[in-house]
Amino acid sequence: MATVTETIQVAGIRCERCVMRLAQTLEGAEGLEFANANLLGQVLLSYDDERTTKDALVDRMARGGFREQVI
């Protein structure tokens, strides 16, 4: 198991409700070990790269109305 931890910037987080909605969107994602978001749109992801990818998690967030911002 290789755990990857990284922070990405996400658009669509404007309030605590948005943070909760993002958490619900990611809940149960295969291989996701930890996720934490703040009101600045920064999302810390920790996942098993043998079971999922960053792209799969970003796609899941996009289906919930959040999109990654490339800085």
Biopython code that builds the backbone (N, CA, C, O; Angstrom):
import numpy as np
from Bio.PDB.StructureBuilder import StructureBuilder

atoms = [
    (1, "MET", "N", (0.849, -1.179, 0.000)),
    (1, "MET", "CA", (0.000, 0.000, 0.000)),
    (1, "MET", "C", (0.887, 1.232, 0.000)),
    (1, "MET", "O", (1.785, 1.367, 0.830)),
    (2, "ALA", "N", (0.625, 2.119, -0.933)),
    (2, "ALA", "CA", (1.350, 3.381, -1.021)),
    (2, "ALA", "C", (0.359, 4.515, -0.807)),
    (2, "ALA", "O", (-0.508, 4.763, -1.646)),
    (3, "THR", "N", (0.494, 5.194, 0.314)),
    (3, "THR", "CA", (-0.417, 6.295, 0.619)),
    (3, "THR", "C", (0.139, 7.586, 0.042)),
    (3, "THR", "O", (1.305, 7.926, 0.238)),
    (4, "VAL", "N", (-0.718, 8.291, -0.669)),
    (4, "VAL", "CA", (-0.378, 9.586, -1.249)),
    (4, "VAL", "C", (-1.186, 10.639, -0.507)),
    (4, "VAL", "O", (-2.387, 10.477, -0.293)),
    (5, "THR", "N", (-0.521, 11.715, -0.117)),
    (5, "THR", "CA", (-1.201, 12.830, 0.531)),
    (5, "THR", "C", (-0.886, 14.090, -0.249)),
    (5, "THR", "O", (0.278, 14.404, -0.498)),
    (6, "GLU", "N", (-1.916, 14.799, -0.628)),
    (6, "GLU", "CA", (-1.717, 16.044, -1.365)),
    (6, "GLU", "C", (-2.873, 17.000, -1.117)),
    (6, "GLU", "O", (-3.969, 16.595, -0.729)),
    (7, "THR", "N", (-2.600, 18.280, -1.352)),
    (7, "THR", "CA", (-3.613, 19.313, -1.205)),
    (7, "THR", "C", (-3.947, 19.845, -2.583)),
    (7, "THR", "O", (-3.058, 20.165, -3.373)),
    (8, "ILE", "N", (-5.248, 19.938, -2.867)),
    (8, "ILE", "CA", (-5.683, 20.515, -4.133)),
    (8, "ILE", "C", (-6.598, 21.699, -3.842)),
    (8, "ILE", "O", (-7.194, 21.784, -2.768)),
    (9, "GLN", "N", (-6.702, 22.600, -4.795)),
    (9, "GLN", "CA", (-7.592, 23.756, -4.693)),
    (9, "GLN", "C", (-8.868, 23.426, -5.450)),
    (9, "GLN", "O", (-8.829, 22.963, -6.590)),
    (10, "VAL", "N", (-10.015, 23.675, -4.793)),
    (10, "VAL", "CA", (-11.308, 23.312, -5.371)),
    (10, "VAL", "C", (-12.224, 24.533, -5.386)),
    (10, "VAL", "O", (-12.296, 25.275, -4.407)),
    (11, "ALA", "N", (-12.915, 24.732, -6.489)),
    (11, "ALA", "CA", (-13.911, 25.799, -6.585)),
    (11, "ALA", "C", (-15.260, 25.255, -6.135)),
    (11, "ALA", "O", (-15.555, 24.073, -6.312)),
    (12, "GLY", "N", (-16.062, 26.115, -5.562)),
    (12, "GLY", "CA", (-17.413, 25.714, -5.179)),
    (12, "GLY", "C", (-17.625, 25.654, -3.682)),
    (12, "GLY", "O", (-18.740, 25.398, -3.230)),
    (13, "ILE", "N", (-16.573, 25.886, -2.898)),
    (13, "ILE", "CA", (-16.712, 25.878, -1.444)),
    (13, "ILE", "C", (-16.837, 27.325, -0.972)),
    (13, "ILE", "O", (-15.898, 28.114, -1.080)),
    (14, "ARG", "N", (-18.021, 27.655, -0.446)),
    (14, "ARG", "CA", (-18.270, 29.024, -0.013)),
    (14, "ARG", "C", (-18.724, 29.120, 1.440)),
    (14, "ARG", "O", (-18.756, 30.210, 2.011)),
    (15, "CYS", "N", (-19.072, 27.988, 2.035)),
    (15, "CYS", "CA", (-19.592, 28.019, 3.402)),
    (15, "CYS", "C", (-19.406, 26.646, 4.051)),
    (15, "CYS", "O", (-18.980, 25.690, 3.404)),
    (16, "GLU", "N", (-19.732, 26.572, 5.329)),
    (16, "GLU", "CA", (-19.606, 25.306, 6.054)),
    (16, "GLU", "C", (-20.491, 24.214, 5.451)),
    (16, "GLU", "O", (-20.131, 23.037, 5.460)),
    (17, "ARG", "N", (-21.625, 24.608, 4.938)),
    (17, "ARG", "CA", (-22.520, 23.634, 4.282)),
    (17, "ARG", "C", (-21.852, 22.994, 3.071)),
    (17, "ARG", "O", (-22.007, 21.803, 2.803)),
    (18, "CYS", "N", (-21.098, 23.831, 2.345)),
    (18, "CYS", "CA", (-20.377, 23.320, 1.177)),
    (18, "CYS", "C", (-19.328, 22.296, 1.600)),
    (18, "CYS", "O", (-19.142, 21.271, 0.943)),
    (19, "VAL", "N", (-18.647, 22.589, 2.706)),
    (19, "VAL", "CA", (-17.647, 21.652, 3.227)),
    (19, "VAL", "C", (-18.314, 20.327, 3.571)),
    (19, "VAL", "O", (-17.786, 19.259, 3.260)),
    (20, "MET", "N", (-19.474, 20.399, 4.214)),
    (20, "MET", "CA", (-20.215, 19.185, 4.569)),
    (20, "MET", "C", (-20.672, 18.429, 3.317)),
    (20, "MET", "O", (-20.609, 17.201, 3.275)),
    (21, "ARG", "N", (-21.128, 19.161, 2.304)),
    (21, "ARG", "CA", (-21.575, 18.529, 1.061)),
    (21, "ARG", "C", (-20.407, 17.837, 0.354)),
    (21, "ARG", "O", (-20.570, 16.756, -0.211)),
    (22, "LEU", "N", (-19.234, 18.465, 0.389)),
    (22, "LEU", "CA", (-18.050, 17.849, -0.205)),
    (22, "LEU", "C", (-17.704, 16.559, 0.543)),
    (22, "LEU", "O", (-17.362, 15.551, -0.075)),
    (23, "ALA", "N", (-17.793, 16.596, 1.863)),
    (23, "ALA", "CA", (-17.517, 15.395, 2.660)),
    (23, "ALA", "C", (-18.479, 14.277, 2.289)),
    (23, "ALA", "O", (-18.067, 13.122, 2.174)),
    (24, "GLN", "N", (-19.742, 14.598, 2.101)),
    (24, "GLN", "CA", (-20.730, 13.596, 1.711)),
    (24, "GLN", "C", (-20.429, 13.056, 0.318)),
    (24, "GLN", "O", (-20.629, 11.871, 0.051)),
    (25, "THR", "N", (-19.953, 13.918, -0.561)),
    (25, "THR", "CA", (-19.610, 13.499, -1.925)),
    (25, "THR", "C", (-18.478, 12.481, -1.919)),
    (25, "THR", "O", (-18.488, 11.529, -2.700)),
    (26, "LEU", "N", (-17.514, 12.680, -1.046)),
    (26, "LEU", "CA", (-16.349, 11.792, -1.002)),
    (26, "LEU", "C", (-16.552, 10.566, -0.117)),
    (26, "LEU", "O", (-15.780, 9.610, -0.193)),
    (27, "GLU", "N", (-17.570, 10.590, 0.706)),
    (27, "GLU", "CA", (-17.813, 9.488, 1.642)),
    (27, "GLU", "C", (-17.930, 8.155, 0.905)),
    (27, "GLU", "O", (-18.683, 8.022, -0.060)),
    (28, "GLY", "N", (-17.176, 7.187, 1.380)),
    (28, "GLY", "CA", (-17.238, 5.848, 0.801)),
    (28, "GLY", "C", (-16.408, 5.649, -0.448)),
    (28, "GLY", "O", (-16.460, 4.581, -1.059)),
    (29, "ALA", "N", (-15.644, 6.651, -0.839)),
    (29, "ALA", "CA", (-14.816, 6.517, -2.047)),
    (29, "ALA", "C", (-13.764, 5.431, -1.843)),
    (29, "ALA", "O", (-13.052, 5.429, -0.839)),
    (30, "GLU", "N", (-13.673, 4.536, -2.772)),
    (30, "GLU", "CA", (-12.709, 3.439, -2.731)),
    (30, "GLU", "C", (-11.296, 3.990, -2.600)),
    (30, "GLU", "O", (-10.881, 4.822, -3.407)),
    (31, "GLY", "N", (-10.552, 3.537, -1.595)),
    (31, "GLY", "CA", (-9.159, 3.913, -1.427)),
    (31, "GLY", "C", (-8.909, 5.225, -0.698)),
    (31, "GLY", "O", (-7.768, 5.523, -0.345)),
    (32, "LEU", "N", (-9.941, 6.004, -0.468)),
    (32, "LEU", "CA", (-9.769, 7.278, 0.235)),
    (32, "LEU", "C", (-9.604, 7.001, 1.723)),
    (32, "LEU", "O", (-10.450, 6.357, 2.342)),
    (33, "GLU", "N", (-8.521, 7.487, 2.283)),
    (33, "GLU", "CA", (-8.256, 7.281, 3.701)),
    (33, "GLU", "C", (-8.640, 8.495, 4.535)),
    (33, "GLU", "O", (-9.070, 8.351, 5.679)),
    (34, "PHE", "N", (-8.487, 9.694, 3.970)),
    (34, "PHE", "CA", (-8.744, 10.917, 4.723)),
    (34, "PHE", "C", (-8.978, 12.057, 3.751)),
    (34, "PHE", "O", (-8.315, 12.148, 2.718)),
    (35, "ALA", "N", (-9.920, 12.926, 4.083)),
    (35, "ALA", "CA", (-10.143, 14.149, 3.313)),
    (35, "ALA", "C", (-10.558, 15.237, 4.288)),
    (35, "ALA", "O", (-11.333, 15.003, 5.215)),
    (36, "ASN", "N", (-10.027, 16.430, 4.059)),
    (36, "ASN", "CA", (-10.367, 17.566, 4.898)),
    (36, "ASN", "C", (-10.387, 18.805, 4.015)),
    (36, "ASN", "O", (-9.448, 19.044, 3.256)),
    (37, "ALA", "N", (-11.448, 19.591, 4.111)),
    (37, "ALA", "CA", (-11.571, 20.805, 3.305)),
    (37, "ALA", "C", (-11.703, 22.009, 4.227)),
    (37, "ALA", "O", (-12.177, 21.894, 5.357)),
    (38, "ASN", "N", (-11.274, 23.165, 3.726)),
    (38, "ASN", "CA", (-11.483, 24.405, 4.472)),
    (38, "ASN", "C", (-12.235, 25.400, 3.601)),
    (38, "ASN", "O", (-12.484, 25.145, 2.422)),
    (39, "LEU", "N", (-12.591, 26.526, 4.185)),
    (39, "LEU", "CA", (-13.409, 27.523, 3.478)),
    (39, "LEU", "C", (-12.643, 28.255, 2.383)),
    (39, "LEU", "O", (-13.248, 28.982, 1.596)),
    (40, "LEU", "N", (-11.331, 28.079, 2.317)),
    (40, "LEU", "CA", (-10.536, 28.668, 1.250)),
    (40, "LEU", "C", (-10.528, 27.784, 0.007)),
    (40, "LEU", "O", (-9.941, 28.140, -1.015)),
    (41, "GLY", "N", (-11.189, 26.625, 0.103)),
    (41, "GLY", "CA", (-11.261, 25.708, -1.032)),
    (41, "GLY", "C", (-10.095, 24.755, -1.132)),
    (41, "GLY", "O", (-9.916, 24.100, -2.159)),
    (42, "GLN", "N", (-9.294, 24.666, -0.074)),
    (42, "GLN", "CA", (-8.178, 23.733, -0.066)),
    (42, "GLN", "C", (-8.661, 22.394, 0.484)),
    (42, "GLN", "O", (-9.258, 22.326, 1.558)),
    (43, "VAL", "N", (-8.396, 21.346, -0.263)),
    (43, "VAL", "CA", (-8.826, 20.005, 0.138)),
    (43, "VAL", "C", (-7.585, 19.128, 0.282)),
    (43, "VAL", "O", (-6.828, 18.933, -0.670)),
    (44, "LEU", "N", (-7.396, 18.610, 1.483)),
    (44, "LEU", "CA", (-6.305, 17.686, 1.757)),
    (44, "LEU", "C", (-6.835, 16.274, 1.545)),
    (44, "LEU", "O", (-7.802, 15.857, 2.182)),
    (45, "LEU", "N", (-6.188, 15.546, 0.643)),
    (45, "LEU", "CA", (-6.585, 14.172, 0.334)),
    (45, "LEU", "C", (-5.464, 13.223, 0.708)),
    (45, "LEU", "O", (-4.292, 13.500, 0.452)),
    (46, "SER", "N", (-5.821, 12.124, 1.301)),
    (46, "SER", "CA", (-4.878, 11.050, 1.578)),
    (46, "SER", "C", (-5.547, 9.770, 1.075)),
    (46, "SER", "O", (-6.645, 9.421, 1.508)),
    (47, "TYR", "N", (-4.872, 9.076, 0.157)),
    (47, "TYR", "CA", (-5.500, 7.912, -0.466)),
    (47, "TYR", "C", (-4.465, 6.859, -0.823)),
    (47, "TYR", "O", (-3.278, 7.148, -0.975)),
    (48, "ASP", "N", (-4.943, 5.640, -0.951)),
    (48, "ASP", "CA", (-4.135, 4.496, -1.352)),
    (48, "ASP", "C", (-4.078, 4.496, -2.882)),
    (48, "ASP", "O", (-5.085, 4.248, -3.546)),
    (49, "ASP", "N", (-2.892, 4.776, -3.434)),
    (49, "ASP", "CA", (-2.790, 4.890, -4.891)),
    (49, "ASP", "C", (-2.852, 3.553, -5.621)),
    (49, "ASP", "O", (-2.821, 3.515, -6.852)),
    (50, "GLU", "N", (-2.939, 2.461, -4.875)),
    (50, "GLU", "CA", (-3.162, 1.165, -5.506)),
    (50, "GLU", "C", (-4.651, 0.875, -5.674)),
    (50, "GLU", "O", (-5.031, -0.038, -6.407)),
    (51, "ARG", "N", (-5.495, 1.657, -4.990)),
    (51, "ARG", "CA", (-6.947, 1.440, -5.039)),
    (51, "ARG", "C", (-7.708, 2.572, -5.716)),
    (51, "ARG", "O", (-8.850, 2.385, -6.137)),
    (52, "THR", "N", (-7.083, 3.750, -5.825)),
    (52, "THR", "CA", (-7.739, 4.881, -6.480)),
    (52, "THR", "C", (-6.683, 5.848, -6.992)),
    (52, "THR", "O", (-5.488, 5.673, -6.752)),
    (53, "THR", "N", (-7.144, 6.862, -7.695)),
    (53, "THR", "CA", (-6.242, 7.891, -8.211)),
    (53, "THR", "C", (-6.791, 9.265, -7.846)),
    (53, "THR", "O", (-7.959, 9.417, -7.488)),
    (54, "LYS", "N", (-5.924, 10.247, -7.946)),
    (54, "LYS", "CA", (-6.367, 11.619, -7.723)),
    (54, "LYS", "C", (-7.470, 11.970, -8.724)),
    (54, "LYS", "O", (-8.466, 12.593, -8.355)),
    (55, "ASP", "N", (-7.300, 11.580, -9.969)),
    (55, "ASP", "CA", (-8.296, 11.888, -11.001)),
    (55, "ASP", "C", (-9.661, 11.295, -10.664)),
    (55, "ASP", "O", (-10.687, 11.937, -10.890)),
    (56, "ALA", "N", (-9.683, 10.077, -10.126)),
    (56, "ALA", "CA", (-10.960, 9.453, -9.752)),
    (56, "ALA", "C", (-11.633, 10.236, -8.632)),
    (56, "ALA", "O", (-12.852, 10.410, -8.644)),
    (57, "LEU", "N", (-10.854, 10.709, -7.667)),
    (57, "LEU", "CA", (-11.420, 11.493, -6.572)),
    (57, "LEU", "C", (-11.887, 12.861, -7.057)),
    (57, "LEU", "O", (-12.927, 13.356, -6.620)),
    (58, "VAL", "N", (-11.116, 13.478, -7.964)),
    (58, "VAL", "CA", (-11.516, 14.772, -8.529)),
    (58, "VAL", "C", (-12.799, 14.614, -9.342)),
    (58, "VAL", "O", (-13.680, 15.472, -9.282)),
    (59, "ASP", "N", (-12.911, 13.529, -10.096)),
    (59, "ASP", "CA", (-14.140, 13.261, -10.860)),
    (59, "ASP", "C", (-15.336, 13.109, -9.923)),
    (59, "ASP", "O", (-16.425, 13.609, -10.206)),
    (60, "ARG", "N", (-15.127, 12.427, -8.823)),
    (60, "ARG", "CA", (-16.208, 12.250, -7.841)),
    (60, "ARG", "C", (-16.632, 13.602, -7.264)),
    (60, "ARG", "O", (-17.823, 13.862, -7.092)),
    (61, "MET", "N", (-15.648, 14.466, -6.966)),
    (61, "MET", "CA", (-15.969, 15.808, -6.462)),
    (61, "MET", "C", (-16.711, 16.620, -7.519)),
    (61, "MET", "O", (-17.633, 17.369, -7.193)),
    (62, "ALA", "N", (-16.317, 16.478, -8.770)),
    (62, "ALA", "CA", (-16.970, 17.214, -9.861)),
    (62, "ALA", "C", (-18.436, 16.820, -9.984)),
    (62, "ALA", "O", (-19.286, 17.668, -10.256)),
    (63, "ARG", "N", (-18.738, 15.543, -9.786)),
    (63, "ARG", "CA", (-20.134, 15.097, -9.833)),
    (63, "ARG", "C", (-20.942, 15.726, -8.698)),
    (63, "ARG", "O", (-22.163, 15.844, -8.799)),
    (64, "GLY", "N", (-20.265, 16.130, -7.617)),
    (64, "GLY", "CA", (-20.914, 16.791, -6.493)),
    (64, "GLY", "C", (-20.965, 18.296, -6.640)),
    (64, "GLY", "O", (-21.476, 18.982, -5.754)),
    (65, "GLY", "N", (-20.441, 18.834, -7.751)),
    (65, "GLY", "CA", (-20.500, 20.269, -8.001)),
    (65, "GLY", "C", (-19.235, 21.028, -7.658)),
    (65, "GLY", "O", (-19.232, 22.259, -7.642)),
    (66, "PHE", "N", (-18.156, 20.305, -7.384)),
    (66, "PHE", "CA", (-16.880, 20.941, -7.042)),
    (66, "PHE", "C", (-15.877, 20.625, -8.125)),
    (66, "PHE", "O", (-15.793, 19.483, -8.576)),
    (67, "ARG", "N", (-15.113, 21.614, -8.550)),
    (67, "ARG", "CA", (-14.119, 21.344, -9.590)),
    (67, "ARG", "C", (-12.740, 21.807, -9.139)),
    (67, "ARG", "O", (-12.593, 22.813, -8.444)),
    (68, "GLU", "N", (-11.748, 21.053, -9.550)),
    (68, "GLU", "CA", (-10.370, 21.382, -9.194)),
    (68, "GLU", "C", (-9.938, 22.637, -9.943)),
    (68, "GLU", "O", (-10.226, 22.798, -11.129)),
    (69, "GLN", "N", (-9.251, 23.513, -9.240)),
    (69, "GLN", "CA", (-8.668, 24.698, -9.862)),
    (69, "GLN", "C", (-7.175, 24.466, -9.993)),
    (69, "GLN", "O", (-6.495, 24.172, -9.010)),
    (70, "VAL", "N", (-6.675, 24.598, -11.189)),
    (70, "VAL", "CA", (-5.247, 24.430, -11.419)),
    (70, "VAL", "C", (-4.607, 25.786, -11.197)),
    (70, "VAL", "O", (-4.967, 26.785, -11.820)),
    (71, "ILE", "N", (-3.649, 25.785, -10.287)),
    (71, "ILE", "CA", (-2.998, 27.061, -9.929)),
    (71, "ILE", "C", (-1.722, 27.231, -10.702)),
    (71, "ILE", "O", (-1.033, 28.238, -10.541)),
]
sb = StructureBuilder()
sb.init_structure("model")
sb.init_model(0)
sb.init_chain("A")
sb.init_seg("    ")
for serial, (resi, resn, name, xyz) in enumerate(atoms, 1):
    if name == "N":
        sb.init_residue(resn, " ", resi, " ")
    sb.init_atom(name, np.array(xyz, "f"), 0.0, 1.0, " ", f" {name:<3s}", serial, name[0])
structure = sb.get_structure()
